[in-house]
């Protein structure tokens, strides 16, 4: 399959300003730009979203809890491709922080795309080991209308995957490859050459998120270090993800620590555990 050159990611990015960082409030112009870019491309990168010290604490906590077998492979999580693992991350320690799951600069964008009743359904990490090969190209879900698959491209976004680099991600250590506009051709039935592709690189403090229908693939890790990418899935409240098992691990004590104003994000968890919102 022929591929087009990777394009400049600056074209599909918004930068959080110092004013927005200090106030914790997103400017309307930033929100409008972010929403328009996401709807056009099916993904978006945001820089300067998270404090570096917060990301460093998340990274230290996560990496310190990993176990390896005698071959040097991860002994936790599920292997999804060559030397690439999905590892569930419990909502505890530094991860049980509203700045992570209900960031005040991020939620206005997510709710503008998913509605104000959007919920959090998964928390984990996609971790590629040194030497990991390119992943197969895929979307995060199957066509939602099996009797009319083309209709799935015309409905509004129903689920979003968000990735947060726990280390600086460059072209060497396994950036995600993504094809712009493929959420509008769902499922794809032609060569991907006409679609512009990008590499999702970025420093700690940035994030990127994509529509469940957007085609993407994990890149090969040519470095000597792990590449952990924290991920969270946000969906419309009515959507049930039967393809990707929900991995939202919260115990009762940690659930009680969630501020009341953010409990609605955990509506699905609360319903399954039969606890009050």
C-alpha positions as CSV (number, residue, x, y, z in Angstrom):
1,X,0.0,0.0,0.0
2,X,1.4,3.4,-1.0
3,X,1.6,6.0,1.7
4,X,1.7,9.8,1.6
5,X,4.5,11.6,3.6
6,X,3.7,12.5,7.2
7,X,2.4,16.0,7.5
8,X,3.1,18.7,10.1
9,X,1.1,18.0,13.3
10,X,1.0,21.8,13.9
11,X,-1.9,21.8,11.5
12,X,-4.1,19.8,13.8
13,X,-3.1,21.3,17.2
14,X,-4.2,23.8,19.7
15,X,-1.8,25.4,22.3
16,X,-3.1,26.1,25.8
17,X,-2.0,29.7,26.6
18,X,-0.4,30.8,29.9
19,X,-3.6,32.8,30.6
20,X,-5.7,29.6,30.2
21,X,-3.3,27.6,32.3
22,X,-3.4,30.1,35.2
23,X,-7.2,30.5,35.1
24,X,-8.0,26.9,34.4
25,X,-10.6,28.1,31.9
26,X,-10.6,27.6,28.2
27,X,-11.0,30.6,25.9
28,X,-14.0,30.4,23.6
29,X,-11.7,30.9,20.6
30,X,-9.6,27.9,21.7
31,X,-12.7,25.8,22.1
32,X,-14.1,26.7,18.7
33,X,-10.8,26.0,17.0
34,X,-10.4,22.6,18.8
35,X,-13.9,21.5,18.0
36,X,-13.6,22.5,14.3
37,X,-10.2,20.7,13.9
38,X,-11.5,17.6,15.6
39,X,-14.6,17.4,13.4
40,X,-12.6,17.9,10.2
41,X,-9.7,15.5,11.0
42,X,-11.1,13.1,13.5
43,X,-8.4,13.8,16.0
44,X,-6.7,16.7,17.8
45,X,-3.4,17.4,19.6
46,X,-3.3,19.8,22.6
47,X,-0.1,21.1,24.0
48,X,0.6,22.6,27.5
49,X,-2.5,20.9,28.9
50,X,-1.1,19.1,32.0
51,X,1.5,20.3,34.5
52,X,4.8,18.5,33.9
53,X,5.1,17.6,37.6
54,X,1.8,15.9,37.5
55,X,2.8,13.8,34.5
56,X,6.1,12.9,36.2
57,X,4.2,11.6,39.2
58,X,1.9,9.5,37.1
59,X,4.8,8.1,35.1
60,X,6.8,7.2,38.2
61,X,3.8,5.6,39.9
62,X,2.9,3.6,36.8
63,X,6.4,2.5,35.8
64,X,7.2,1.5,39.4
65,X,4.2,-0.9,39.4
66,X,5.1,-2.9,36.3
67,X,6.3,-6.5,36.4
68,X,8.4,-8.3,33.8
69,X,9.0,-11.9,33.0
70,X,12.4,-13.6,32.5
71,X,12.4,-12.6,28.8
72,X,11.9,-9.0,29.6
73,X,8.3,-8.9,28.4
74,X,5.5,-7.4,30.5
75,X,3.7,-9.9,32.8
76,X,0.8,-7.6,33.3
77,X,-2.0,-6.5,30.9
78,X,-2.8,-7.9,27.5
79,X,-0.5,-8.1,24.6
80,X,-2.2,-6.5,21.6
81,X,0.6,-6.7,19.0
82,X,4.3,-7.3,18.9
83,X,5.8,-6.1,22.3
84,X,2.8,-3.8,22.8
85,X,0.6,-4.2,25.8
86,X,-2.6,-2.7,27.2
87,X,-2.3,-2.4,30.9
88,X,-5.3,-1.4,33.1
89,X,-4.5,1.4,35.5
90,X,-6.5,1.6,38.8
91,X,-7.9,5.0,39.7
92,X,-5.8,5.5,42.8
93,X,-2.8,7.4,44.0
94,X,-1.9,10.2,41.6
95,X,-4.4,8.9,39.0
96,X,-7.3,9.8,41.3
97,X,-6.9,13.4,40.6
98,X,-9.6,15.6,38.7
99,X,-6.7,17.2,36.8
100,X,-6.3,13.8,35.1
101,X,-9.8,12.6,34.4
102,X,-11.8,15.8,34.5
103,X,-9.3,18.4,33.5
104,X,-11.0,21.8,33.4
105,X,-9.3,22.8,30.2
106,X,-10.1,19.5,28.4
107,X,-13.7,18.8,29.5
108,X,-15.3,21.7,27.6
109,X,-13.9,20.2,24.4
110,X,-15.0,16.7,25.2
111,X,-18.5,17.7,26.2
112,X,-18.9,19.9,23.1
113,X,-18.2,16.7,21.1
114,X,-20.0,14.1,23.2
115,X,-22.6,16.1,25.1
116,X,-22.7,17.1,28.7
117,X,-23.6,13.6,29.9
118,X,-20.3,12.1,28.6
119,X,-18.8,9.5,30.8
120,X,-15.4,7.9,31.4
121,X,-15.3,4.2,30.7
122,X,-11.7,3.2,30.6
123,X,-8.3,4.0,32.1
124,X,-5.1,2.3,31.1
125,X,-1.8,2.5,29.4
126,X,-0.7,1.3,25.9
127,X,2.9,0.4,26.6
128,X,5.3,-0.5,23.8
129,X,8.6,-2.2,24.7
130,X,11.9,-1.5,23.0
131,X,11.8,-3.2,19.6
132,X,8.1,-3.1,19.2
133,X,7.0,-3.3,15.6
134,X,4.4,-1.2,13.8
135,X,0.9,-2.1,14.8
136,X,-1.8,-3.0,12.3
137,X,-4.0,-0.1,11.1
138,X,-7.4,-0.1,12.9
139,X,-10.3,1.9,14.3
140,X,-11.3,1.5,17.9
141,X,-14.8,0.1,17.1
142,X,-16.8,-1.8,14.6
143,X,-19.5,-0.2,12.4
144,X,-22.4,0.7,14.7
145,X,-25.0,-0.1,12.1
146,X,-24.2,-3.5,10.6
147,X,-27.1,-3.4,8.2
148,X,-26.0,0.0,6.8
149,X,-22.3,0.4,7.6
150,X,-21.9,3.7,5.6
151,X,-24.4,5.4,7.9
152,X,-21.9,5.1,10.7
153,X,-19.8,7.9,9.2
154,X,-22.6,10.4,9.2
155,X,-23.5,10.3,12.9
156,X,-21.9,12.6,15.5
157,X,-18.9,11.3,17.5
158,X,-20.1,8.7,20.1
159,X,-16.8,7.8,21.7
160,X,-13.3,9.3,22.0
161,X,-9.9,7.8,23.0
162,X,-7.5,10.2,24.7
163,X,-3.8,9.5,24.9
164,X,-1.5,11.2,27.4
165,X,2.3,10.7,26.9
166,X,3.9,9.7,30.2
167,X,7.3,10.3,28.5
168,X,8.3,12.6,25.7
169,X,7.2,10.9,22.5
170,X,9.2,11.4,19.3
171,X,9.7,9.7,16.0
172,X,12.0,7.2,17.5
173,X,10.1,5.7,20.5
174,X,6.8,4.8,18.9
175,X,4.5,7.6,18.0
176,X,0.9,6.7,17.0
177,X,0.2,7.0,13.3
178,X,-3.1,8.5,12.4
179,X,-5.0,9.1,9.1
180,X,-6.9,12.4,9.0
181,X,-10.6,12.3,7.9
182,X,-11.0,8.5,8.1
183,X,-13.8,8.9,10.6
184,X,-15.8,10.1,7.7
185,X,-15.3,6.9,5.8
186,X,-16.4,4.3,8.3
187,X,-15.5,1.6,7.6
188,X,-12.8,2.4,5.0
189,X,-13.4,0.7,1.7
190,X,-10.6,2.2,-0.4
191,X,-6.9,2.8,-0.4
192,X,-5.7,5.1,2.4
193,X,-3.4,7.0,0.1
194,X,-5.8,10.0,-0.4
195,X,-5.9,10.5,3.4
196,X,-3.3,12.8,5.0
197,X,-1.4,11.0,7.7
198,X,0.4,12.3,10.8
199,X,2.7,11.1,13.6
200,X,1.4,11.8,17.1
201,X,4.5,13.1,18.7
202,X,4.6,15.4,21.7
203,X,6.3,16.3,25.0
204,X,5.0,15.5,28.4
205,X,2.1,17.8,29.3
206,X,0.5,17.3,25.9
207,X,-2.3,15.0,24.9
208,X,-4.1,13.9,21.8
209,X,-7.5,12.3,21.2
210,X,-9.3,10.7,18.3
211,X,-12.8,9.6,17.3
212,X,-13.4,5.9,17.8
213,X,-13.8,5.6,14.0
214,X,-10.5,7.3,13.0
215,X,-7.9,4.9,11.6
216,X,-4.6,4.7,13.5
217,X,-1.7,2.4,14.4
218,X,1.0,2.3,17.1
219,X,4.4,3.1,15.7
220,X,7.5,1.0,16.1
221,X,9.7,1.7,19.2
222,X,13.3,2.0,18.1
223,X,14.5,3.4,21.5
224,X,15.9,1.5,24.4
225,X,13.1,2.5,26.8
226,X,9.5,1.8,27.4
227,X,6.9,4.1,25.7
228,X,3.9,4.4,28.0
229,X,0.9,6.2,26.7
230,X,-1.9,6.7,29.2
231,X,-5.3,6.4,27.7
232,X,-8.8,7.2,28.7
233,X,-12.0,6.5,26.8
234,X,-14.9,9.0,27.0
235,X,-18.3,8.0,25.5
236,X,-21.8,9.2,25.2
237,X,-23.8,7.7,28.2
238,X,-25.9,5.4,26.0
239,X,-22.9,3.8,24.2
240,X,-21.8,0.3,25.3
241,X,-18.4,-0.7,24.1
242,X,-18.6,-4.5,23.5
243,X,-15.4,-4.6,21.5
244,X,-13.0,-3.0,24.1
245,X,-13.7,-4.3,27.6
246,X,-14.2,-1.5,30.1
247,X,-11.2,-1.3,32.3
248,X,-12.2,1.3,34.9
249,X,-10.8,-0.1,38.2
250,X,-11.9,1.8,41.3
251,X,-12.3,0.5,44.8
252,X,-14.9,1.9,47.2
253,X,-12.5,4.1,49.2
254,X,-11.1,5.7,46.0
255,X,-14.6,6.3,44.6
256,X,-15.4,8.2,47.8
257,X,-12.5,10.6,47.1
258,X,-14.0,11.7,43.7
259,X,-15.5,15.2,44.1
260,X,-19.3,15.2,43.8
261,X,-19.2,17.5,40.8
262,X,-17.3,14.8,38.9
263,X,-19.2,11.8,40.0
264,X,-21.4,11.9,36.8
265,X,-18.4,11.0,34.8
266,X,-18.4,7.6,36.6
267,X,-22.1,6.9,36.0
268,X,-21.5,3.6,34.3
269,X,-19.2,2.4,37.0
270,X,-21.7,3.5,39.7
271,X,-24.6,1.7,37.9
272,X,-22.5,-1.5,37.7
273,X,-21.4,-1.3,41.3
274,X,-24.9,-0.1,42.4
275,X,-23.4,2.9,44.3
276,X,-25.0,6.3,44.4
277,X,-23.7,9.0,42.1
